[in-house]
Amino acid sequence: MALEVCVKAAVGAPDVLGDCPFSQRVLLTLEEKNQPYKIHLINLSDKPQWFLDINPQGKVPVLKIDDKWVPDSDIIVTILDDKYPDPSLKTPPQFASVGSNIFSTFVSFVKSKNSNDGTEKALLVELQALEDHLKSHDGPFIAGGRVTAVDLSLAPKLHYLEVALGHFKNWSVPGNLPHVNGYMKALFSLDSFEKTKTDEKYVIAGWAPKVNP
């Protein structure tokens, strides 16, 4: 029986998957686990009552598993890995926090109106740390040759970084970070990513209100 999952609908296109890294993280996990699922697209600016009934906080993603609706992508992916252990997506503990500050520094940079406020430099520091990790380990992924949970968490965030910074700031990951660029290419070429990614125009539509409130 297919699992049910509530995820963000695109801004301006309620029938299309929107830009939510936590929603895509859960979809990536389901794809990597080869678990059938049914998507409910939630328009976050006009949430249906049934969704608020099952999830009063009104946040996505939410997964229905064993007749219970579970919120929070951290909890959801842990449950999925325990319930469907093959293939395991567990990240070795020493690698679990690799790249964990990239998204927050990207958000600060993409919203920044002052080119001298240090937000670009802060992002570059985090990307350099990822470069150093990837350079010192057999790849192409963070824990080696196979995808783990940390990669599925980073994949959508790096996609939004690439699209939003390219669009709003004409900025891209520097060429002197070849391992990061190679890592992004490896992530974005995964079948699971191709099936669950948000179209670039909807990434831009989702970020526009944050960049120009």
ZAFIVEX-342241 format. One line per field, with one value per residue (C-alpha): residue in one letter; x, y, z. Coordinates in nm, 3 decimals, always signed. Example, Ala and Ser with C-alpha at 12.3 -4.5 7.8 and 13.67 -1.06 7.14 Angstrom:
r <- A:S
u <- +1.230:+1.367
v <- -0.450:-0.106
w <- +0.780:+0.714
//
This chain:
r <- M:A:L:E:V:C:V:K:A:A:V:G:A:P:D:V:L:G:D:C:P:F:S:Q:R:V:L:L:T:L:E:E:K:N:Q:P:Y:K:I:H:L:I:N:L:S:D:K:P:Q:W:F:L:D:I:N:P:Q:G:K:V:P:V:L:K:I:D:D:K:W:V:P:D:S:D:I:I:V:T:I:L:D:D:K:Y:P:D:P:S:L:K:T:P:P:Q:F:A:S:V:G:S:N:I:F:S:T:F:V:S:F:V:K:S:K:N:S:N:D:G:T:E:K:A:L:L:V:E:L:Q:A:L:E:D:H:L:K:S:H:D:G:P:F:I:A:G:G:R:V:T:A:V:D:L:S:L:A:P:K:L:H:Y:L:E:V:A:L:G:H:F:K:N:W:S:V:P:G:N:L:P:H:V:N:G:Y:M:K:A:L:F:S:L:D:S:F:E:K:T:K:T:D:E:K:Y:V:I:A:G:W:A:P:K:V:N:P
u <- +0.000:+0.132:+0.240:+0.084:+0.293:+0.197:+0.446:+0.460:+0.283:+0.459:+0.394:+0.141:+0.097:-0.094:-0.080:+0.301:+0.567:+0.709:+1.042:+1.072:+1.402:+1.245:+0.961:+1.202:+1.426:+1.138:+1.049:+1.415:+1.419:+1.103:+1.250:+1.582:+1.388:+1.174:+0.860:+0.539:+0.379:+0.095:+0.160:-0.078:+0.031:-0.041:-0.083:+0.083:-0.091:-0.433:-0.405:-0.700:-0.889:-0.828:-0.454:-0.479:-0.691:-0.415:-0.134:-0.239:+0.108:+0.043:+0.399:+0.517:+0.625:+0.391:+0.392:+0.114:+0.264:+0.089:-0.230:-0.054:+0.045:+0.404:+0.552:+0.917:+1.156:+1.419:+1.171:+1.019:+1.348:+1.454:+1.127:+1.158:+1.514:+1.412:+1.099:+1.255:+1.621:+1.717:+1.891:+2.020:+2.059:+2.216:+2.501:+2.807:+2.787:+3.118:+2.979:+2.626:+2.693:+2.897:+2.751:+2.499:+2.555:+2.544:+2.171:+2.156:+2.453:+2.300:+1.971:+2.156:+2.351:+2.056:+1.855:+2.147:+2.128:+2.483:+2.770:+3.012:+2.814:+3.014:+2.729:+2.901:+3.222:+3.035:+2.884:+3.223:+3.373:+3.105:+3.150:+3.528:+3.474:+3.261:+3.533:+3.797:+3.583:+3.510:+3.876:+3.991:+3.743:+3.665:+3.346:+3.143:+2.916:+2.983:+3.020:+3.184:+3.043:+2.681:+2.415:+2.321:+2.074:+2.313:+2.329:+1.951:+1.927:+2.183:+2.070:+1.764:+1.942:+2.231:+1.983:+1.806:+2.143:+2.247:+1.918:+1.840:+2.191:+2.229:+1.902:+1.908:+2.282:+2.434:+2.651:+2.766:+2.983:+3.343:+3.548:+3.817:+3.581:+3.591:+3.485:+3.177:+3.085:+3.136:+2.930:+2.643:+2.657:+2.647:+2.349:+2.152:+2.202:+2.046:+1.723:+1.558:+1.655:+1.533:+1.195:+1.150:+1.314:+1.127:+1.140:+1.375:+1.096:+0.913:+1.231:+1.266:+0.897:+0.933:+1.241:+1.134:+0.923:+1.214:+1.467:+1.241:+0.985
v <- +0.000:+0.340:+0.578:+0.925:+1.239:+1.606:+1.840:+2.203:+2.307:+2.558:+2.930:+3.026:+2.665:+2.459:+2.142:+2.140:+2.041:+2.348:+2.450:+2.295:+2.120:+1.927:+1.801:+1.694:+1.527:+1.297:+1.227:+1.147:+0.905:+0.731:+0.704:+0.568:+0.314:+0.219:+0.277:+0.366:+0.688:+0.924:+1.300:+1.560:+1.905:+2.167:+2.531:+2.691:+3.025:+2.856:+2.540:+2.302:+2.232:+1.856:+1.926:+2.154:+1.887:+1.626:+1.874:+2.184:+2.342:+2.360:+2.273:+2.035:+1.762:+1.523:+1.148:+0.901:+0.576:+0.298:+0.511:+0.795:+1.133:+1.221:+1.573:+1.686:+1.559:+1.455:+1.226:+1.103:+0.995:+0.819:+0.625:+0.533:+0.410:+0.196:+0.057:-0.005:-0.081:-0.196:-0.004:+0.165:+0.541:+0.586:+0.835:+0.743:+0.970:+1.141:+1.268:+1.359:+1.732:+1.783:+2.079:+2.155:+2.533:+2.574:+2.639:+2.906:+3.093:+3.069:+3.215:+3.509:+3.573:+3.550:+3.793:+4.035:+4.384:+4.479:+4.317:+4.397:+4.245:+3.920:+3.688:+3.577:+3.510:+3.307:+3.087:+3.041:+2.932:+2.660:+2.550:+2.535:+2.311:+2.080:+2.089:+1.990:+1.701:+1.568:+1.603:+1.395:+1.108:+0.867:+1.000:+1.098:+1.128:+1.249:+0.903:+0.750:+0.563:+0.535:+0.789:+0.843:+1.064:+1.359:+1.371:+1.362:+1.653:+1.860:+1.785:+2.014:+2.287:+2.290:+2.293:+2.601:+2.762:+2.709:+2.830:+3.121:+3.265:+3.225:+3.410:+3.679:+3.744:+3.604:+3.394:+3.034:+2.797:+2.895:+2.678:+2.647:+2.414:+2.123:+1.859:+2.059:+2.109:+1.737:+1.649:+1.867:+1.706:+1.358:+1.452:+1.616:+1.317:+1.069:+0.916:+0.999:+1.364:+1.386:+1.250:+1.481:+1.810:+2.139:+2.316:+2.614:+2.865:+2.747:+2.765:+3.127:+3.198:+3.050:+3.256:+3.587:+3.699:+3.620:+3.809:+4.108:+4.116
w <- +0.000:-0.096:+0.176:+0.174:+0.196:+0.213:+0.046:-0.065:-0.384:-0.609:-0.562:-0.828:-0.944:-0.685:-0.898:-0.923:-0.670:-0.497:-0.348:-0.005:+0.071:+0.357:+0.136:-0.135:+0.120:+0.218:-0.146:-0.221:+0.071:-0.052:-0.402:-0.278:-0.067:-0.369:-0.163:-0.350:-0.231:-0.305:-0.297:-0.158:-0.279:-0.014:-0.106:+0.197:+0.140:+0.139:+0.347:+0.323:+0.644:+0.629:+0.630:+0.935:+1.107:+1.072:+1.127:+1.325:+1.289:+0.917:+0.814:+0.545:+0.497:+0.677:+0.611:+0.683:+0.801:+0.996:+0.995:+1.174:+1.031:+1.123:+1.074:+1.058:+0.791:+1.048:+1.221:+0.895:+0.734:+1.056:+1.065:+0.697:+0.742:+1.040:+0.878:+0.536:+0.616:+0.267:+0.127:+0.440:+0.411:+0.753:+0.752:+0.959:+1.267:+1.195:+0.862:+0.972:+1.012:+0.693:+0.503:+0.776:+0.766:+0.389:+0.366:+0.635:+0.488:+0.140:+0.270:+0.428:+0.108:-0.133:+0.082:+0.128:-0.021:+0.083:-0.105:+0.178:+0.466:+0.475:+0.373:+0.052:+0.241:+0.505:+0.233:+0.068:+0.401:+0.429:+0.069:+0.119:+0.422:+0.205:-0.063:+0.194:+0.318:-0.031:-0.131:+0.164:+0.113:-0.167:-0.326:-0.499:-0.195:+0.158:+0.310:+0.002:-0.294:-0.184:-0.110:+0.255:+0.439:+0.458:+0.077:+0.046:+0.288:+0.097:-0.258:-0.270:-0.073:-0.320:-0.608:-0.470:-0.402:-0.763:-0.913:-0.677:-0.662:-1.037:-1.097:-0.830:-0.800:-1.120:-0.886:-0.912:-0.712:-0.797:-1.027:-0.758:-0.571:-0.819:-0.569:-0.467:-0.832:-0.898:-0.591:-0.707:-1.050:-0.893:-0.674:-0.953:-1.184:-0.939:-1.072:-0.741:-0.779:-1.137:-1.029:-0.729:-0.825:-0.850:-1.188:-1.187:-1.258:-0.945:-0.738:-0.851:-0.783:-0.435:-0.349:-0.506:-0.205:+0.031:-0.181:-0.254:+0.028
//
